[in-house]
Amino acid sequence: MFAKTFAASRRRALLRLLTYSVSLPTHGDSRHDFARNQAAFKDSILKLFNVLKSWDNDGAGLWLRINVEWDIDKSQGPVEFYFNALSSSSARRYLMLDTAELPTVSCVVSLDIASSPGRALHPTAMCQLAGAMPHLEGLKLEILDPVNKRRQMRKEHRLALAAGLTTLDLPKLTWLSILRETSTSVFNHSYEHGDLEEDGFDALNDALRKLSQSAPLKDLALTGALISSDFFRSRRTTNPDSSIWPTLETFRIQADLITPGGLWYYTGDPDAVEPGAGSDIWDSDLDTDDEDASDSDDNVDRDAVANGTRPTHTWRTRPDPDLFDSLVEDMAGAVLRMPRLRMGSLEVNSPTHGETVDIILKCAEAGHGFDDRPDSRDDSDEGKSTRRWHAWVGNATEWEVPESVKRLWTEWLGDSGKSAVYRFPPVWPYNTNENDESSLRLGMEDDSEGFSG
């Protein structure tokens, strides 16, 4: 029906946005059912690509969004209408294309792939789809991480995404957005995440740095990222990294509190906060890497502990001076190697049940405003007249800009640039005029030339 509807070239020429839903016949919570889903997924994707491959000459400029839905085959028995993928083995099964030969599709200029528990694509499959579209200008990937207790699977997926991004050849790619999602938020700050690095380096951040430096990338957004210094510089050599981002204009990184190596960017006093419910089963012995075990067979409380959701113990409330300051310094150094940068942002979030301990760092070129200022202020014309480095520090934490970072900020700001540190959320009521900063700015002074606090 789809191919027939758009058989006429005039109709194809008018189509600009196509949302394609792959229908799965089962919930995929057994090996047999998942095999049926795999076959349906591969067949559906191949049918789509075999249609689109003939649109090269008259369908240029197509935005394609791919998602996966359940369309349960009722002929096989009763349907579970209240099926919960998160408590089923389908949550750890990911759709693959395996060795499927995808035809080249040149009409697609933007690809958006969505994921949800029980209906998620494997990172390798996502990169296979993108790799078959050589004219891509934009790419958005929703990456669904395996639950925290599946440490080996998490590492395998991270390495697979890194390998897939490394092999992409997209000479027209100008914007990239990667959203990392997880169904198990960590509220136990004593939780051990496991090391996702290889030989002390993070392959995914390394791949993202290389891709953003080699492709004609202008805009990069990483959300929910496990960020490391590997994104801002190569850590595989002791020599200073002189590589540049020749075309990058904006980057937005919203980072998790955890490093890819399993460490925490924040620290604090665990004795200052009483653990919540679940502490009595903290030491339970769980098989965390059994791919065929059903989560529904696990004790719910024990599973929550194994994933770091319980006990609630959010005692990390301030940045670790070694890990966090090093990351911020590497970010500031990288900005110096971005000759076309208009705006850059790094936001580190921590769940603390109502208290704001986040830290947000933003830089902006003269003439350009900040996006999503956490203090809800407007950038005045006067404020945008020069380069700026601003930091917003959550009201429930403490952090001072290290001297090494101030020097790098000053180098980028030049003689007329300005820097400032603010508290957020601001105390209400307050004046939203950027020029009236008395209630928000923290004292930040520096004797070096061009540094304004």
C-alpha positions in Angstrom: 0.0 0.0 0.0 2.8 2.4 0.9 4.7 1.8 -2.3 1.5 2.1 -4.4 0.5 5.4 -2.7 3.8 7.0 -3.5 4.3 5.4 -6.9 3.8 8.8 -8.6 6.9 11.0 -8.5 4.8 14.1 -7.9 3.6 12.6 -4.6 7.1 11.6 -3.6 8.3 15.1 -4.3 5.7 16.5 -1.8 6.6 14.1 1.0 9.1 15.6 3.5 8.4 13.7 6.8 7.8 10.0 7.0 7.1 8.2 10.3 7.6 4.5 9.8 6.3 2.1 12.5 7.6 -1.5 12.6 5.0 -3.9 13.9 6.1 -6.7 16.2 3.8 -9.8 16.5 4.7 -10.7 20.0 6.0 -9.1 23.3 9.2 -11.0 22.7 9.5 -12.3 26.3 10.7 -15.8 25.2 13.3 -16.9 22.7 10.7 -18.2 20.3 8.7 -15.0 20.4 11.7 -12.8 20.1 12.8 -14.8 17.1 9.5 -13.9 15.5 10.0 -10.3 16.3 13.5 -10.3 14.8 12.2 -11.8 11.6 9.3 -9.2 11.4 11.7 -6.3 12.2 14.2 -7.3 9.5 11.5 -8.0 6.9 9.8 -4.6 7.6 13.1 -2.6 7.3 14.1 -4.4 4.1 10.7 -3.7 2.6 11.0 0.0 3.4 14.5 0.3 2.1 13.7 -1.5 -1.1 10.9 1.1 -1.8 13.0 4.1 -0.8 16.1 3.1 -2.9 14.2 4.0 -6.1 13.4 7.5 -4.8 16.9 8.9 -5.4 16.0 11.2 -8.2 12.7 12.6 -7.1 12.4 12.1 -3.3 15.4 14.2 -2.1 15.1 15.8 1.3 13.1 13.2 3.2 13.0 13.2 7.0 12.6 9.6 8.3 11.5 8.6 11.8 11.6 4.9 12.7 9.8 3.5 15.7 8.7 0.0 16.8 5.2 -0.9 18.0 3.5 -4.0 19.2 0.8 -5.4 17.0 0.2 -8.7 18.9 -0.8 -11.7 16.8 -4.0 -12.8 18.6 -4.2 -16.1 16.7 -1.4 -17.6 18.9 -3.5 -17.3 22.1 -4.7 -14.8 24.7 -3.1 -11.4 24.7 -1.6 -9.9 27.9 -3.1 -6.4 27.8 -1.3 -5.3 30.9 2.1 -6.5 29.8 5.0 -4.7 31.5 8.2 -4.9 29.5 10.3 -3.7 32.4 9.5 -6.9 34.4 10.0 -9.2 31.4 13.0 -10.7 29.6 12.0 -8.7 26.5 13.6 -5.6 28.2 17.0 -7.1 27.7 16.5 -8.3 24.1 17.4 -5.8 21.4 16.4 -5.9 17.7 19.2 -6.7 15.3 19.7 -6.7 11.5 22.5 -9.2 11.7 24.0 -9.7 8.2 21.1 -8.1 6.3 22.2 -6.3 3.2 20.6 -2.9 3.2 20.3 -1.2 -0.2 21.6 2.4 -0.3 19.0 5.0 0.3 20.0 8.5 -0.9 16.7 10.4 -0.5 16.8 10.5 3.3 18.5 13.6 4.7 17.5 13.1 8.4 17.1 9.9 10.4 15.4 9.7 13.8 15.3 6.3 15.6 13.2 5.9 18.7 13.5 3.2 21.4 11.5 1.9 24.3 11.7 -1.1 26.6 11.0 -4.4 24.8 11.1 -2.6 21.4 14.6 -1.2 21.3 17.1 -1.4 18.5 20.6 -2.6 19.2 23.3 0.1 18.7 24.8 -1.9 15.8 21.5 -2.0 14.0 21.1 1.8 14.4 24.4 2.5 12.9 23.7 0.0 10.1 20.6 2.0 9.2 22.4 5.3 9.3 25.3 3.9 7.3 23.0 3.0 4.4 22.0 6.6 4.0 25.0 8.5 2.7 23.3 11.8 2.2 22.3 12.2 5.9 22.6 15.7 7.2 21.0 15.0 10.6 21.0 11.9 12.8 19.1 11.4 16.1 19.5 8.2 18.1 17.6 7.2 21.2 19.9 4.6 22.9 18.2 2.5 25.6 20.8 1.2 28.0 20.4 -2.2 29.6 19.5 -2.0 33.3 22.5 -1.2 35.5 22.9 -4.7 36.9 23.6 -6.0 33.4 27.1 -4.7 33.5 28.6 -6.9 30.8 25.7 -6.2 28.4 26.1 -2.4 29.1 29.7 -2.6 28.2 29.0 -4.6 25.0 26.4 -2.1 23.9 28.7 0.9 24.6 31.5 -0.7 22.6 29.1 -1.6 19.8 27.9 2.0 19.5 31.5 3.3 19.5 32.4 0.8 16.7 29.3 1.7 14.7 29.9 5.4 14.9 33.6 4.9 13.9 32.6 3.1 10.7 30.0 5.7 9.6 30.9 7.6 6.4 28.5 10.6 6.3 30.2 13.4 4.5 27.1 15.7 4.7 26.3 15.2 8.4 25.8 18.6 10.1 23.9 17.7 13.3 24.0 14.8 15.6 21.8 14.1 18.7 22.3 11.1 20.9 19.9 10.5 23.8 20.9 7.9 26.3 17.9 6.5 28.2 17.8 4.1 31.1 14.9 2.6 33.0 16.9 2.4 36.3 17.8 5.7 37.8 20.5 5.5 40.5 19.4 6.9 43.9 22.0 5.0 45.9 25.3 7.0 45.8 27.2 4.1 47.2 26.3 2.0 44.1 29.2 0.5 42.1 28.4 0.8 38.4 31.2 -1.2 36.9 33.9 -0.2 34.5 32.7 0.4 30.8 36.2 1.5 29.6 38.8 -0.5 27.8 42.4 -0.1 29.0 41.5 3.1 30.9 40.0 4.8 27.9 36.3 5.2 26.9 35.8 4.1 23.3 32.4 5.9 22.9 33.6 9.4 23.9 36.7 8.8 21.8 34.6 7.9 18.8 32.3 10.9 19.3 35.3 13.2 19.4 36.7 11.9 16.2 33.3 11.9 14.4 32.6 15.5 15.5 36.1 16.6 14.3 36.0 14.8 10.9 32.4 15.2 9.8 31.2 18.7 8.8 29.3 18.7 12.1 27.9 22.0 13.2 25.5 21.0 16.0 26.1 18.2 18.6 23.7 17.3 21.4 24.5 14.5 24.0 21.7 13.9 26.6 22.0 11.6 29.6 25.6 11.0 28.5 28.3 9.2 30.5 30.8 11.8 29.5 34.6 11.7 30.0 37.6 13.7 29.1 38.0 11.4 26.1 35.5 13.6 24.3 37.4 16.8 24.8 40.9 15.4 24.2 42.7 12.2 23.3 44.0 10.5 26.4 45.9 7.9 24.5 48.9 10.1 24.4 50.7 12.2 26.9 51.3 15.0 24.4 49.0 18.0 24.3 46.0 17.5 22.0 46.1 20.0 19.2 43.3 18.5 17.1 40.4 20.9 16.3 36.7 20.9 15.6 36.8 22.8 12.3 33.1 23.2 11.8 31.4 22.8 15.2 29.2 25.7 16.1 27.2 24.4 19.1 27.5 21.6 21.5 25.1 20.7 24.4 26.1 18.0 26.8 23.8 16.9 29.6 25.8 14.5 31.6 25.2 11.9 34.2 26.9 12.0 37.5 28.9 8.8 36.7 31.9 8.4 34.5 32.2 5.6 31.9 34.8 4.1 34.3 32.2 3.7 37.0 33.4 6.5 39.2 31.4 9.5 40.5 31.9 13.1 39.5 30.5 14.1 42.9 31.5 13.3 46.5 30.2 14.0 50.0 29.7 12.4 53.4 27.7 9.2 53.4 27.2 9.3 57.1 25.5 12.7 56.8 22.4 11.1 55.1 20.5 8.1 56.4 19.9 5.3 53.9 16.3 4.8 52.9 14.3 1.7 52.3 16.2 -1.3 50.9 19.4 -1.2 52.9 18.7 -4.5 54.6 19.1 -6.4 51.3 22.0 -4.4 50.0 24.3 -7.4 50.1 22.0 -9.8 48.3 23.7 -12.1 45.8 22.2 -11.7 42.3 23.0 -13.2 39.0 23.4 -10.0 37.1 24.3 -11.2 33.6 22.0 -14.1 32.9 20.4 -13.1 29.6 17.6 -15.6 29.7 16.5 -15.1 33.4 13.2 -13.3 33.7 13.2 -10.1 35.8 9.6 -11.1 36.8 11.1 -14.0 38.7 13.4 -11.7 40.8 12.4 -10.2 44.1 11.3 -6.7 43.2 13.2 -5.2 46.2 16.4 -7.1 45.5 16.3 -6.1 41.9 15.9 -2.4 42.8 19.0 -2.7 45.0 20.9 -4.5 42.3 20.2 -1.7 39.9 21.0 1.1 42.3 17.5 2.4 42.6 17.3 1.5 46.3 18.2 2.2 49.0 17.7 6.0 48.5 21.0 7.4 49.7 21.8 10.6 47.8 24.8 11.7 49.8 27.0 13.0 46.9 26.3 16.7 47.0 29.4 18.4 45.8 31.9 18.0 42.9 34.9 15.8 43.4 37.8 18.2 42.9 39.9 15.7 41.0 37.5 14.2 38.6 35.1 17.1 38.1 37.7 19.9 37.9 39.7 17.8 35.4 36.6 17.4 33.2 35.9 21.1 33.3 39.5 22.0 32.5 39.4 19.7 29.5 36.2 21.3 28.3 37.7 24.7 28.5 40.8 23.6 26.7 38.7 22.0 23.9 36.7 25.3 23.4 40.0 26.9 22.5 40.2 24.4 19.6 36.7 25.2 18.2 37.3 28.2 15.9 33.6 28.5 14.8 32.0 27.9 18.1 28.9 30.0 18.9 27.7 28.3 22.1 28.8 25.4 24.2 27.2 23.9 27.3 28.0 21.2 29.9 25.4 20.3 32.5 26.0 17.7 35.2 22.9 16.5 37.0 22.5 14.6 40.3 19.2 13.2 41.6 18.8 14.5 45.2 15.1 14.6 45.7 14.4 18.3 45.5 17.8 19.8 46.3 19.6 21.4 43.4 23.3 20.3 43.3 23.6 20.5 39.5 26.4 22.6 37.9 25.9 24.1 34.4 28.7 25.7 32.4 28.1 27.7 29.2 30.2 29.7 26.8 28.9 32.0 24.0 30.5 33.9 21.2 29.8 37.6 20.8 26.4 38.2 19.2 24.9 34.9 20.4 22.8 34.2 23.4 22.7 31.2 25.8 20.1 28.6 25.3 18.0 27.5 28.3 19.5 29.7 30.9 18.7 27.9 34.3 18.0 31.3 35.9 15.3 32.1 33.3 17.0 35.4 32.5 17.1 37.0 29.1 20.4 37.8 27.3 20.5 41.5 26.8 21.9 43.1 23.7 24.7 44.6 25.8 25.4 41.2 27.4 25.7 39.5 24.0 28.1 42.1 22.7 31.1 40.1 23.9 32.3 36.6 24.6 31.1 35.0 27.8 31.9 32.1 30.1 29.1 31.6 32.7 28.6 29.0 35.4 25.5 28.2 37.4 25.9 26.4 40.7 23.0 24.7 42.4 21.9 26.2 45.7 22.6 23.0 47.6 26.2 22.5 46.6 29.5 24.3 46.6 32.0 24.8 43.8 34.6 27.3 42.9 36.2 27.7 39.5 39.7 26.3 39.6 42.6 28.7 38.8 43.6 26.5 35.9 40.1 26.8 34.4 40.1 30.5 34.9 43.2 30.9 32.9 41.7 28.9 30.0 38.5 30.9 30.2 40.6 34.1 30.1 42.5 32.9 27.0 39.2 32.4 25.1 37.5 35.5 26.4 40.2 37.9 25.4 40.4 41.5 26.6 36.7 42.3 26.4 35.1 39.0 27.4 33.2 38.4 30.6 32.7 35.6 33.0 30.3 35.1 35.9 29.1 32.5 38.4 25.5 32.4 39.5 23.4 30.5 42.0 20.3 28.7 40.8 17.4 28.3 41.2 17.3 32.0 42.0 15.6 33.4 45.0 12.2 34.8 44.1 11.2 37.4 43.3 14.1 38.7 41.2 14.7 40.9 38.3 15.0 39.0 35.0 17.2 41.8 33.5 20.6 40.3 32.9 22.2 43.6 33.8 20.8 43.4 37.3 22.9 40.5 38.7 23.3 41.5 42.3 21.1 38.8 43.7 22.5 35.9 41.6 26.2 36.4 41.0 28.7 34.8 43.3 31.9 36.7 44.0 34.4 35.5 41.4 37.4 37.7 40.9 40.6 37.2 39.0 43.6 39.4 38.6 44.5 38.2 35.1 43.8 40.5 32.2 40.4 40.2 30.5 38.8 38.2 33.3 35.7 39.8 34.7 33.8 38.4 37.6 
